[in-house]
Amino acid sequence: MPASEPTTKIATRAFRLRRWLWRLARASGAFLILIAIWALLSRFADLPDYFLPSPLAVAASMGDLVAKGVLTAHIHASLLHLLIAALIGIAVAVPLGLAIGLNRYAAGFFYPLFNFFQSISGIAWTPLLIIWFGFSELTIIVVVNYTILFPVVFNTMIGARTVPRTYIHAVRTLGGSRWRVIRDVIVPGALPHIVTGVRLGLAYGWRALIAAEMLVAADGLGYMIFSAQATHLTSRIMVGMIIIGLLWMFIDQFLLRPLEEATIQRWGMVHR
Protein backbone atom coordinates (compact mmCIF):
# COMPACT_ATOMS: atom_id res chain seq x y z
CA MET A 1 0.00 0.00 0.00
CA PRO A 2 2.72 2.56 0.86
CA ALA A 3 4.55 1.70 -2.37
CA SER A 4 1.55 2.83 -4.38
CA GLU A 5 1.53 6.31 -2.84
CA PRO A 6 4.50 7.68 -4.88
CA THR A 7 2.91 6.26 -8.02
CA THR A 8 -0.36 7.99 -7.20
CA LYS A 9 1.42 11.30 -6.59
CA ILE A 10 3.31 11.00 -9.87
CA ALA A 11 0.08 10.23 -11.73
CA THR A 12 -1.63 13.21 -10.10
CA ARG A 13 1.20 15.55 -11.03
CA ALA A 14 1.27 14.20 -14.58
CA PHE A 15 -2.46 14.78 -14.88
CA ARG A 16 -2.13 18.35 -13.61
CA LEU A 17 0.74 18.98 -16.02
CA ARG A 18 -1.28 17.66 -18.98
CA ARG A 19 -4.26 19.76 -17.96
CA TRP A 20 -2.06 22.86 -17.66
CA LEU A 21 -0.44 22.21 -21.06
CA TRP A 22 -3.88 21.75 -22.62
CA ARG A 23 -5.06 25.04 -21.17
CA LEU A 24 -1.89 26.75 -22.38
CA ALA A 25 -2.32 25.33 -25.89
CA ARG A 26 -5.97 26.38 -26.00
CA ALA A 27 -5.17 29.91 -24.81
CA SER A 28 -2.19 30.16 -27.17
CA GLY A 29 -4.39 29.17 -30.10
CA ALA A 30 -6.70 32.13 -29.49
CA PHE A 31 -3.71 34.50 -29.27
CA LEU A 32 -2.16 33.08 -32.44
CA ILE A 33 -5.39 33.75 -34.33
CA LEU A 34 -5.44 37.31 -32.99
CA ILE A 35 -1.80 37.88 -33.99
CA ALA A 36 -2.49 36.49 -37.48
CA ILE A 37 -5.41 38.89 -37.96
CA TRP A 38 -3.27 41.74 -36.64
CA ALA A 39 -0.43 40.87 -39.03
CA LEU A 40 -2.79 40.71 -42.02
CA LEU A 41 -4.39 44.06 -41.17
CA SER A 42 -1.03 45.77 -40.74
CA ARG A 43 0.22 44.23 -44.01
CA PHE A 44 -2.71 44.78 -46.35
CA ALA A 45 -4.74 47.62 -44.83
CA ASP A 46 -4.00 51.01 -46.30
CA LEU A 47 -2.90 52.53 -43.01
CA PRO A 48 0.19 54.49 -41.90
CA ASP A 49 2.84 52.51 -40.02
CA TYR A 50 2.38 54.56 -36.86
CA PHE A 51 -1.38 53.84 -36.89
CA LEU A 52 -1.07 50.05 -36.74
CA PRO A 53 2.49 48.71 -36.53
CA SER A 54 3.05 45.06 -37.39
CA PRO A 55 3.67 42.37 -34.75
CA LEU A 56 7.31 42.26 -35.88
CA ALA A 57 7.68 46.01 -35.34
CA VAL A 58 6.19 45.73 -31.86
CA ALA A 59 8.47 42.78 -31.05
CA ALA A 60 11.48 44.80 -32.24
CA SER A 61 10.40 47.73 -30.06
CA MET A 62 10.04 45.40 -27.08
CA GLY A 63 13.52 43.99 -27.67
CA ASP A 64 14.95 47.49 -27.85
CA LEU A 65 13.23 48.53 -24.59
CA VAL A 66 14.47 45.39 -22.84
CA ALA A 67 18.02 45.87 -24.10
CA LYS A 68 18.09 49.45 -22.80
CA GLY A 69 16.58 48.42 -19.45
CA VAL A 70 13.66 50.81 -19.91
CA LEU A 71 10.93 48.17 -19.89
CA THR A 72 12.34 46.42 -16.85
CA ALA A 73 12.45 49.69 -14.90
CA HIS A 74 8.84 50.53 -15.73
CA ILE A 75 7.64 47.02 -14.83
CA HIS A 76 9.48 47.20 -11.52
CA ALA A 77 7.91 50.59 -10.72
CA SER A 78 4.37 49.41 -11.50
CA LEU A 79 4.71 46.18 -9.52
CA LEU A 80 6.15 48.09 -6.58
CA HIS A 81 3.22 50.53 -6.61
CA LEU A 82 0.78 47.62 -6.69
CA LEU A 83 2.56 45.70 -3.94
CA ILE A 84 2.69 48.62 -1.50
CA ALA A 85 -0.95 49.56 -2.10
CA ALA A 86 -2.08 45.92 -1.86
CA LEU A 87 -0.25 45.23 1.40
CA ILE A 88 -1.69 48.34 3.05
CA GLY A 89 -5.18 47.73 1.65
CA ILE A 90 -5.37 44.06 2.67
CA ALA A 91 -3.88 44.73 6.12
CA VAL A 92 -6.59 47.32 6.79
CA ALA A 93 -9.51 45.74 4.93
CA VAL A 94 -9.49 42.21 6.36
CA PRO A 95 -9.59 43.14 10.09
CA LEU A 96 -12.10 45.91 9.35
CA GLY A 97 -14.36 43.61 7.36
CA LEU A 98 -14.22 40.93 10.05
CA ALA A 99 -14.91 43.43 12.84
CA ILE A 100 -17.98 44.77 11.05
CA GLY A 101 -19.16 41.34 9.91
CA LEU A 102 -19.16 40.00 13.47
CA ASN A 103 -22.06 42.30 14.37
CA ARG A 104 -25.22 42.11 12.29
CA TYR A 105 -26.24 45.65 13.26
CA ALA A 106 -22.86 47.06 12.20
CA ALA A 107 -22.99 45.04 8.99
CA GLY A 108 -26.47 46.37 8.19
CA PHE A 109 -25.37 49.91 9.01
CA PHE A 110 -22.18 49.91 6.91
CA TYR A 111 -23.40 47.77 3.99
CA PRO A 112 -24.93 50.70 2.02
CA LEU A 113 -21.83 52.82 2.66
CA PHE A 114 -19.42 50.18 1.39
CA ASN A 115 -21.67 49.50 -1.59
CA PHE A 116 -21.64 53.22 -2.39
CA PHE A 117 -17.86 53.63 -2.23
CA GLN A 118 -17.23 50.38 -4.05
CA SER A 119 -19.16 51.78 -7.03
CA ILE A 120 -16.88 54.85 -7.23
CA SER A 121 -13.72 54.12 -9.18
CA GLY A 122 -10.41 55.12 -7.66
CA ILE A 123 -9.69 57.07 -10.82
CA ALA A 124 -12.64 59.33 -10.01
CA TRP A 125 -10.75 60.38 -6.88
CA THR A 126 -7.54 61.17 -8.77
CA PRO A 127 -8.23 64.89 -9.49
CA LEU A 128 -9.08 65.47 -5.83
CA LEU A 129 -6.05 63.50 -4.63
CA ILE A 130 -3.79 65.51 -6.94
CA ILE A 131 -5.07 68.66 -5.22
CA TRP A 132 -4.41 67.12 -1.81
CA PHE A 133 -1.09 65.33 -2.42
CA GLY A 134 0.16 66.71 -5.75
CA PHE A 135 1.75 64.70 -8.55
CA SER A 136 3.43 62.28 -6.19
CA GLU A 137 3.88 58.58 -5.48
CA LEU A 138 1.49 59.01 -2.56
CA THR A 139 -1.34 59.92 -4.93
CA ILE A 140 -0.81 56.70 -6.91
CA ILE A 141 -0.65 54.57 -3.77
CA VAL A 142 -3.84 56.10 -2.36
CA VAL A 143 -5.75 55.63 -5.65
CA VAL A 144 -4.76 51.96 -5.90
CA ASN A 145 -5.21 51.38 -2.17
CA TYR A 146 -8.72 52.80 -2.28
CA THR A 147 -9.58 50.62 -5.27
CA ILE A 148 -8.35 47.47 -3.51
CA LEU A 149 -9.72 48.32 -0.06
CA PHE A 150 -13.46 48.26 -0.60
CA PRO A 151 -13.84 44.96 -2.51
CA VAL A 152 -11.79 43.25 0.22
CA VAL A 153 -13.74 44.87 3.08
CA PHE A 154 -17.05 44.13 1.36
CA ASN A 155 -16.27 40.45 0.66
CA THR A 156 -14.75 39.91 4.11
CA MET A 157 -17.85 41.33 5.75
CA ILE A 158 -20.12 39.14 3.61
CA GLY A 159 -17.94 36.11 4.35
CA ALA A 160 -18.17 36.66 8.09
CA ARG A 161 -21.95 37.07 7.90
CA THR A 162 -22.50 33.92 5.82
CA VAL A 163 -20.74 31.51 8.20
CA PRO A 164 -23.50 29.11 9.39
CA ARG A 165 -24.61 30.06 12.87
CA THR A 166 -24.85 26.37 13.76
CA TYR A 167 -21.04 26.14 13.82
CA ILE A 168 -20.76 29.18 16.05
CA HIS A 169 -23.35 27.85 18.49
CA ALA A 170 -21.65 24.45 18.53
CA VAL A 171 -18.30 25.94 19.59
CA ARG A 172 -19.95 28.15 22.21
CA THR A 173 -21.88 25.16 23.57
CA LEU A 174 -18.60 23.26 23.99
CA GLY A 175 -17.22 26.13 26.05
CA GLY A 176 -15.32 27.97 23.34
CA SER A 177 -14.59 31.63 23.99
CA ARG A 178 -15.50 34.42 21.58
CA TRP A 179 -11.88 34.58 20.44
CA ARG A 180 -11.95 30.81 19.78
CA VAL A 181 -15.09 31.26 17.69
CA ILE A 182 -13.45 34.00 15.64
CA ARG A 183 -10.20 32.08 15.20
CA ASP A 184 -11.60 28.61 14.50
CA VAL A 185 -14.96 29.35 12.87
CA ILE A 186 -15.40 32.89 11.55
CA VAL A 187 -11.98 33.40 9.95
CA PRO A 188 -11.78 29.96 8.26
CA GLY A 189 -15.40 30.25 7.12
CA ALA A 190 -14.86 33.72 5.70
CA LEU A 191 -11.50 32.90 4.11
CA PRO A 192 -12.86 31.89 0.66
CA HIS A 193 -14.73 35.20 0.47
CA ILE A 194 -11.63 37.08 1.63
CA VAL A 195 -9.45 35.51 -1.07
CA THR A 196 -12.10 36.24 -3.69
CA GLY A 197 -12.21 39.84 -2.49
CA VAL A 198 -8.41 40.10 -2.72
CA ARG A 199 -8.50 38.73 -6.27
CA LEU A 200 -11.18 41.22 -7.31
CA GLY A 201 -9.48 44.08 -5.50
CA LEU A 202 -6.13 43.42 -7.17
CA ALA A 203 -7.80 43.17 -10.57
CA TYR A 204 -9.48 46.56 -10.08
CA GLY A 205 -6.33 47.96 -8.50
CA TRP A 206 -4.16 46.91 -11.45
CA ARG A 207 -6.40 48.85 -13.85
CA ALA A 208 -6.52 51.86 -11.54
CA LEU A 209 -2.73 51.76 -11.22
CA ILE A 210 -2.15 52.02 -14.96
CA ALA A 211 -4.60 54.91 -15.26
CA ALA A 212 -3.09 56.73 -12.26
CA GLU A 213 0.43 56.32 -13.64
CA MET A 214 -0.73 57.92 -16.90
CA LEU A 215 -1.87 61.01 -15.01
CA VAL A 216 0.55 61.29 -12.11
CA ALA A 217 3.68 59.14 -12.30
CA ALA A 218 7.14 59.67 -13.74
CA ASP A 219 7.65 55.94 -14.19
CA GLY A 220 5.64 52.74 -14.55
CA LEU A 221 3.89 51.10 -17.48
CA GLY A 222 1.06 53.65 -17.51
CA TYR A 223 3.58 56.48 -17.74
CA MET A 224 5.47 54.67 -20.51
CA ILE A 225 2.29 54.34 -22.58
CA PHE A 226 1.17 57.91 -22.03
CA SER A 227 4.58 59.44 -22.78
CA ALA A 228 4.87 57.36 -25.99
CA GLN A 229 1.56 58.77 -27.19
CA ALA A 230 2.99 62.30 -27.33
CA THR A 231 5.57 61.26 -29.94
CA HIS A 232 3.36 58.76 -31.83
CA LEU A 233 5.48 55.80 -30.73
CA THR A 234 2.63 53.40 -31.35
CA SER A 235 4.84 50.32 -31.12
CA ARG A 236 5.89 51.32 -27.60
CA ILE A 237 2.27 51.92 -26.63
CA MET A 238 1.35 48.44 -27.81
CA VAL A 239 4.33 46.94 -25.98
CA GLY A 240 3.04 48.50 -22.78
CA MET A 241 -0.46 47.16 -23.39
CA ILE A 242 0.85 43.65 -24.07
CA ILE A 243 3.03 43.65 -20.93
CA ILE A 244 0.11 44.88 -18.82
CA GLY A 245 -2.05 42.01 -20.04
CA LEU A 246 0.69 39.38 -19.69
CA LEU A 247 1.65 40.50 -16.19
CA TRP A 248 -1.93 40.34 -14.99
CA MET A 249 -2.44 36.92 -16.58
CA PHE A 250 0.64 35.67 -14.72
CA ILE A 251 -0.44 37.18 -11.38
CA ASP A 252 -3.97 35.87 -11.72
CA GLN A 253 -3.16 32.42 -13.14
CA PHE A 254 -0.14 31.48 -11.04
CA LEU A 255 -0.71 33.40 -7.79
CA LEU A 256 -4.32 34.39 -7.18
CA ARG A 257 -6.27 31.56 -8.82
CA PRO A 258 -4.27 28.74 -7.15
CA LEU A 259 -4.63 30.55 -3.82
CA GLU A 260 -8.38 30.85 -4.30
CA GLU A 261 -8.79 27.21 -5.35
CA ALA A 262 -6.61 25.94 -2.50
CA THR A 263 -8.53 28.03 0.02
CA ILE A 264 -11.92 26.83 -1.20
CA GLN A 265 -10.79 23.19 -1.21
CA ARG A 266 -9.10 23.50 2.20
CA TRP A 267 -12.15 24.83 3.97
CA GLY A 268 -14.63 22.37 2.50
CA MET A 269 -16.51 24.59 0.05
CA VAL A 270 -15.91 22.07 -2.76
CA HIS A 271 -14.77 18.47 -2.86
CA ARG A 272 -11.76 17.08 -4.67
Backbone hydrogen bonds, N-H to C=O, Kabsch-Sander energy under -0.5 kcal/mol:
donor,donor_aa,acceptor,acceptor_aa,energy
4,S,1,M,-0.9
5,E,1,M,-0.6
5,E,2,P,-1.0
7,T,3,A,-0.7
8,T,4,S,-2.3
9,K,5,E,-2.4
10,I,6,P,-2.5
11,A,7,T,-2.5
12,T,8,T,-2.4
13,R,9,K,-2.6
14,A,10,I,-2.6
15,F,11,A,-2.2
16,R,12,T,-2.4
17,L,13,R,-2.5
18,R,14,A,-2.5
19,R,15,F,-2.5
20,W,16,R,-2.6
21,L,17,L,-2.6
22,W,18,R,-2.4
23,R,19,R,-2.3
24,L,20,W,-2.4
25,A,21,L,-2.6
26,R,22,W,-2.5
27,A,23,R,-2.6
28,S,24,L,-2.8
29,G,25,A,-2.1
30,A,26,R,-1.4
31,F,27,A,-1.8
32,L,28,S,-2.7
33,I,29,G,-2.0
34,L,30,A,-1.9
35,I,31,F,-2.7
36,A,32,L,-2.2
37,I,33,I,-2.3
38,W,34,L,-2.4
39,A,35,I,-2.7
40,L,36,A,-2.3
41,L,37,I,-2.5
42,S,38,W,-2.4
43,R,39,A,-1.5
44,F,40,L,-2.8
45,A,41,L,-2.1
47,L,45,A,-2.1
51,F,48,P,-0.8
52,L,48,P,-1.4
58,V,54,S,-2.2
59,A,55,P,-2.6
60,A,56,L,-2.4
61,S,57,A,-2.2
62,M,58,V,-2.5
63,G,59,A,-2.4
64,D,60,A,-2.2
65,L,61,S,-2.3
66,V,62,M,-2.4
67,A,63,G,-2.5
68,K,64,D,-1.8
69,G,65,L,-0.6
69,G,66,V,-0.8
70,V,65,L,-1.3
71,L,65,L,-1.2
73,A,69,G,-1.6
74,H,70,V,-2.1
75,I,71,L,-2.5
76,H,72,T,-2.5
77,A,73,A,-2.1
78,S,74,H,-2.3
79,L,75,I,-2.6
80,L,76,H,-2.1
81,H,77,A,-2.3
82,L,78,S,-2.4
83,L,79,L,-2.6
84,I,80,L,-2.5
85,A,81,H,-2.2
86,A,82,L,-2.6
87,L,83,L,-2.6
88,I,84,I,-2.1
89,G,85,A,-2.6
90,I,86,A,-2.9
91,A,87,L,-2.0
92,V,88,I,-1.7
93,A,89,G,-3.0
94,V,90,I,-2.1
96,L,92,V,-1.6
97,G,93,A,-3.1
98,L,94,V,-2.4
99,A,95,P,-2.6
100,I,96,L,-2.2
101,G,97,G,-2.5
102,L,98,L,-1.6
103,N,100,I,-1.3
104,R,102,L,-0.5
107,A,103,N,-2.7
108,G,104,R,-2.2
109,F,105,Y,-2.0
110,F,106,A,-2.8
111,Y,107,A,-1.8
114,F,110,F,-2.7
115,N,111,Y,-2.4
116,F,112,P,-2.1
117,F,113,L,-2.4
118,Q,114,F,-2.5
119,S,115,N,-0.9
119,S,116,F,-0.7
120,I,117,F,-0.9
121,S,119,S,-0.7
124,A,121,S,-0.8
125,W,121,S,-0.6
125,W,122,G,-1.0
126,T,122,G,-0.5
126,T,123,I,-1.1
129,L,125,W,-2.7
130,I,126,T,-2.4
131,I,127,P,-1.5
132,W,128,L,-2.0
133,F,129,L,-3.6
134,G,130,I,-2.0
136,S,134,G,-1.9
140,I,136,S,-1.2
141,I,137,E,-2.5
142,V,138,L,-2.6
143,V,139,T,-2.3
144,V,140,I,-2.4
145,N,141,I,-2.9
146,Y,142,V,-2.8
147,T,143,V,-1.9
148,I,144,V,-2.1
149,L,145,N,-2.7
150,F,146,Y,-1.3
152,V,148,I,-1.4
153,V,149,L,-2.7
154,F,150,F,-2.8
155,N,151,P,-2.3
156,T,152,V,-2.5
157,M,153,V,-2.6
158,I,154,F,-2.3
159,G,155,N,-2.7
160,A,156,T,-2.4
161,R,157,M,-1.8
162,T,158,I,-1.6
163,V,160,A,-0.5
167,Y,164,P,-0.9
168,I,164,P,-1.0
169,H,165,R,-2.8
170,A,166,T,-2.2
171,V,167,Y,-2.0
172,R,168,I,-2.2
173,T,169,H,-2.4
174,L,170,A,-1.6
175,G,172,R,-1.3
176,G,171,V,-2.8
181,V,177,S,-2.1
182,I,178,R,-2.3
183,R,179,W,-2.9
184,D,180,R,-2.9
185,V,181,V,-1.9
186,I,181,V,-2.4
187,V,182,I,-2.7
189,G,185,V,-2.2
190,A,186,I,-2.4
191,L,187,V,-1.3
194,I,190,A,-2.3
195,V,191,L,-2.7
196,T,192,P,-2.1
197,G,193,H,-2.5
198,V,194,I,-2.4
199,R,195,V,-2.4
200,L,196,T,-2.5
201,G,197,G,-3.0
202,L,198,V,-2.7
203,A,199,R,-1.8
204,Y,200,L,-2.6
205,G,201,G,-2.9
206,W,202,L,-2.5
207,R,203,A,-1.4
208,A,204,Y,-2.5
209,L,205,G,-2.5
210,I,206,W,-1.8
211,A,207,R,-2.0
212,A,208,A,-2.8
213,E,209,L,-2.7
214,M,210,I,-1.5
215,L,211,A,-1.2
216,V,212,A,-2.7
217,A,212,A,-0.6
221,L,74,H,-0.6
224,M,220,G,-2.2
225,I,221,L,-2.3
226,F,222,G,-2.3
227,S,223,Y,-2.8
228,A,224,M,-1.6
229,Q,225,I,-1.3
230,A,226,F,-0.8
231,T,227,S,-0.5
231,T,228,A,-0.7
232,H,229,Q,-1.3
233,L,228,A,-2.6
234,T,232,H,-1.8
237,I,233,L,-1.9
238,M,234,T,-2.5
239,V,235,S,-2.0
240,G,236,R,-2.3
241,M,237,I,-2.1
242,I,238,M,-2.5
243,I,239,V,-2.6
244,I,240,G,-2.3
245,G,241,M,-2.1
246,L,242,I,-2.7
247,L,243,I,-2.8
248,W,244,I,-2.0
249,M,245,G,-2.3
250,F,246,L,-2.2
251,I,247,L,-2.7
252,D,248,W,-3.0
253,Q,249,M,-2.8
254,F,250,F,-2.5
255,L,251,I,-1.3
256,L,251,I,-2.4
257,R,252,D,-3.2
259,L,255,L,-1.3
260,E,256,L,-2.6
261,E,257,R,-2.8
262,A,258,P,-2.7
263,T,259,L,-2.1
264,I,260,E,-2.3
265,Q,261,E,-2.5
266,R,262,A,-2.5
267,W,263,T,-1.9
268,G,265,Q,-1.2
269,M,264,I,-2.2
270,V,264,I,-0.8
